Amino acid sequence: MAANVVAWRRCGVGGQELRPGTKCFKGGAKVYVADAYWGPGGDRVTVVGRERHTSRWIVIDMATRHLYGFWPKLIHTPRVLERLRESGRARGLAADHAVDVSVALERYARQYRAETAPHCPHPDRCLCHACATGESG
């Protein structure tokens, strides 16, 4: 599966601070999802993508809420496949199962973004993913 990193994310006390992308990935970066942790409800996923500063391929675990637009995708990039093999996560998913997993992860990501500082209003002219896409209702 593949997904994109959110362009802006809320963080800090009450979610009033906005930061572009994540510490490791630029906003909008395409990452490949290798695995999800289903025990706690899919809140963490293992991804492979190009690192923000060096453009090296890295494998990290990150929060599902920082990703959006999950879709099934065959991986043909040799460096990505190499990184997945090195991390022991090169098993892949069946096509029909990948569709179900991508829908579930998108639902979890929306839920977890909504739970970020739920009782605090968004700042004026908020650029977070939820406000930019109309997710916040």
C-alpha positions as CSV (number, residue, x, y, z in Angstrom):
1,M,0.0,0.0,0.0
2,A,1.0,3.6,-0.4
3,A,-0.1,6.8,1.3
4,N,0.8,10.5,1.5
5,V,2.1,12.5,4.5
6,V,-0.2,15.3,5.6
7,A,1.0,18.8,4.5
8,W,0.4,20.4,7.9
9,R,-0.3,18.8,11.2
10,R,-1.5,20.1,14.6
11,C,0.7,19.8,17.6
12,G,1.7,21.5,20.8
13,V,-0.6,22.4,23.7
14,G,-4.2,22.4,22.5
15,G,-3.1,21.7,19.0
16,Q,-2.6,25.4,18.3
17,E,0.8,24.9,16.7
18,L,1.1,23.8,13.0
19,R,4.1,22.0,11.6
20,P,4.7,21.0,8.0
21,G,4.9,17.3,7.4
22,T,6.6,15.2,10.0
23,K,10.1,15.1,11.5
24,C,11.2,12.6,8.9
25,F,9.1,13.3,5.8
26,K,8.1,16.4,3.9
27,G,4.4,17.2,3.6
28,G,2.8,15.4,0.7
29,A,5.6,12.9,0.4
30,K,4.6,9.4,-0.9
31,V,5.4,6.6,1.5
32,Y,4.8,2.8,1.2
33,V,3.0,1.2,4.1
34,A,4.7,-2.1,5.0
35,D,2.8,-3.1,8.1
36,A,0.2,-1.9,10.6
37,Y,-0.1,-2.6,14.3
38,W,-3.7,-3.8,14.7
39,G,-3.5,-4.5,18.4
40,P,-4.1,-0.9,19.6
41,G,-6.4,-0.1,16.6
42,G,-4.1,0.6,13.7
43,D,-2.6,3.8,15.3
44,R,0.9,3.0,14.1
45,V,2.2,1.9,10.8
46,T,5.6,0.9,9.4
47,V,6.5,3.0,6.3
48,V,9.3,3.2,3.7
49,G,9.9,6.6,2.1
50,R,12.5,9.2,1.2
51,E,13.8,11.1,4.2
52,R,13.2,14.8,4.4
53,H,16.8,16.1,4.4
54,T,18.9,13.5,2.7
55,S,16.4,11.8,0.3
56,R,17.7,8.4,1.5
57,W,15.2,5.6,1.7
58,I,14.3,4.9,5.4
59,V,12.0,2.5,7.2
60,I,10.3,3.9,10.3
61,D,7.2,3.4,12.5
62,M,4.9,6.5,12.5
63,A,1.4,7.5,13.6
64,T,-1.4,6.7,11.2
65,R,-2.9,10.2,11.8
66,H,0.1,11.8,9.9
67,L,-0.9,9.9,6.7
68,Y,-3.9,10.2,4.3
69,G,-5.0,8.8,1.0
70,F,-4.2,5.2,1.5
71,W,-4.4,3.1,-1.7
72,P,-3.3,-0.4,-2.8
73,K,-0.1,-0.2,-4.9
74,L,2.3,-2.7,-6.3
75,I,5.9,-1.8,-5.4
76,H,8.4,-2.0,-8.2
77,T,11.1,0.3,-6.8
78,P,14.2,-1.9,-6.1
79,R,15.4,0.3,-3.2
80,V,12.0,0.1,-1.5
81,L,11.9,-3.7,-1.9
82,E,15.5,-3.9,-0.6
83,R,14.6,-1.8,2.5
84,L,11.5,-4.0,3.2
85,R,13.6,-7.2,2.9
86,E,16.2,-5.8,5.3
87,S,13.5,-4.9,7.9
88,G,11.8,-8.3,7.5
89,R,8.5,-6.8,6.3
90,A,8.5,-7.9,2.6
91,R,5.5,-10.2,2.9
92,G,3.0,-8.0,1.1
93,L,-0.8,-8.2,1.0
94,A,-3.3,-9.9,-1.3
95,A,-5.0,-7.4,-3.7
96,D,-8.5,-7.7,-2.2
97,H,-7.1,-7.6,1.4
98,A,-5.0,-4.5,0.5
99,V,-8.2,-2.6,-0.5
100,D,-9.9,-3.5,2.9
101,V,-6.8,-2.6,4.9
102,S,-6.4,0.8,3.0
103,V,-10.1,1.7,3.8
104,A,-9.6,0.7,7.5
105,L,-6.4,2.7,7.8
106,E,-8.0,5.8,6.2
107,R,-10.8,5.5,8.7
108,Y,-8.4,5.2,11.6
109,A,-6.3,8.1,10.4
110,R,-9.4,10.4,10.3
111,Q,-10.5,9.3,13.7
112,Y,-7.0,9.9,15.2
113,R,-6.7,13.3,13.6
114,A,-10.1,14.2,15.0
115,E,-8.9,13.1,18.5
116,T,-5.9,15.5,18.4
117,A,-6.9,18.2,20.9
118,P,-10.7,17.6,20.5
119,H,-11.8,20.3,22.9
120,C,-9.6,23.0,21.5
121,P,-10.6,25.1,18.5
122,H,-8.4,25.3,15.5
123,P,-6.4,28.5,15.1
124,D,-7.5,31.2,12.7
125,R,-6.7,30.3,9.0
126,C,-5.8,26.8,10.1
127,L,-3.8,24.9,7.5
128,C,-4.0,21.4,9.1
129,H,-5.1,18.5,6.9
130,A,-8.6,18.2,8.5
131,C,-9.4,21.9,7.8
132,A,-7.8,21.9,4.3
133,T,-9.9,18.9,3.2
134,G,-13.1,19.7,5.1
135,E,-12.6,16.6,7.4
136,S,-13.3,18.6,10.6
137,G,-17.0,18.8,9.8
